[in-house]
Amino acid sequence: MSNCKALHLCMIMVLLFSFRTAMAQEEVQMVRLAKLVIDSAQLEKYKAALKEEIEASVKLEAGVLTLYAVSEKSNPTHITILEIYANEQAYKAHVQTPHFLKYKALTKEMVKSLELVETVPLLPGMKIK
C-alpha cells in the first residue's frame, strides 16, 4: 500500500473514531437534583401529585431511568428528587409529556422554591438496583 493510501485510510479511521466519540457523548446520561421547598399546608397534596407523576414517567418513558424523591427528616417540606435520564433528549421529551405538564400545573402554587442542580455522575452507567 502506498504512503498516500495509508495516510488516507488513517485519516478516515480518525474521522470515524471522532464521529463515534461524538455520538457516544450525546448518549451521556443526564443526572441532576431537583431541590424543592413545598408549602407546608399543601404538602400531602404535593406528595400525591408527585407520586402520580413519578409513577407515570417511569412506567411510560423509556428515557426516564430514575426519579427518586426524598424529604429531609427534620424538615419534610424540603424535598430532593434524583433525576436520571438516558440523555438530554429524553429529558426534553419528558418535560413535554401530558403527565409532567399536569404535575407542573397542579403543583404550581404548592412549590415555594425550586433549584435544579446539574451534576456529573462519578460512576457513569452504574445501574441502580
N, C-alpha and C positions, 0 to 999 in steps of 0.2 A: 504494500500500500504506500502510495506516495505521501510525502510530508504534508502536502496541501490537503489531501483527502483525510488524513489522520487528524489534522487540525480542524477541519470542517466537522468531522464526526465528534471530536471532543467538544466543540462549541455547541453542537446540537444536544449532546448529553448534558452539558452545563445548563442550557436553557430548559431542558425537560426537568432537571432536578430543581431548578429555581421555580418552575411552574408548580411542581408537586409540593414544594415547600410553601409556596404562597397559598395553594389550595388547602393544605393542612392547617395553616394559620387561621384561615377563615372558619375552620371547623372547631376552633378552640371553644371550650365550654365558657359560658358567661355565668359568673358566680358573683352574687352580691348579697348584701344585707339590707333589708328594709327595716328601719327603726322608727316605730310609731309611738305616739302618745295619744291615748284614747280618752274621750270624755268619760269620767267615772260613772255618770248617770246612765250612760248608754253602753257600758262595757259588755253586758250579756248579749245585747242585740248585735254589737260589733262581732263578738266571738262567733255567733251563729252565722252571720253573713260571711265571715272569713272561712269558717268550716265548709260552707257550701261552695265557695269559690275554689278553695284548695282541692276539695274532692273532685269537682268537675274538671279542673285544669289537669290534674294528674291522670285522671281517667281518660279524658278526651284528647289530650295533646301529647303526641309522641315526643315533642321537643321540650316539654316540661319534665325535667328529670327529678327534681326535688323542690318541694315547697314545704318547709318545716317551720312552724311558728312556736315560739315560747314567750312566756311573760316572766318578768322579774318577780321572784318570790316576795320580796319586800315592797314591791310597787307594781301590782298587777296591771295597771293601766299602761305600763311601758312594755311594748311588745316588739320582739325582733323576729323577722322572718328570713330564714336562709333560703335563697332562691338559686337554683341551679338549672340552667337551660342548656340544651345541646350546643347552641351557638347564638349569636346575636339575632339572626333571622328568626329563630324560634321564639326569642323574647319579643321581637317586633310583632310576630303573628299573635302571641299570647295576649298582648295588650289591646288587640282588636277583636277578641272573641266576645260573643254575647255575654257569657258568664262573668268575664272580667269587667266588662262595661257595666253590667248590673251591679256588681260588687262596688265599683267606684261610685256609682250613683247612690246606692243605699247607704254607703258609709261616709259620704262627703261631709256631712255635718258632725259625724262622730269623731273624726280624726282631727286632733288639735295640732299635731305636728307630724311631719314625715321627713325622714332623712334617708336617702339612698346612698349606700356606701359601696362603691365599686371595689372589688377585691382581685387578688391574684392568687389562684389556688397553689398551695405549696406542694400538693401531691396531685397534679392534674390527671384526670382519667380514673382516679380512685373511685370505686363503686361503694355506695352506701348500702349496707345490708338491711 
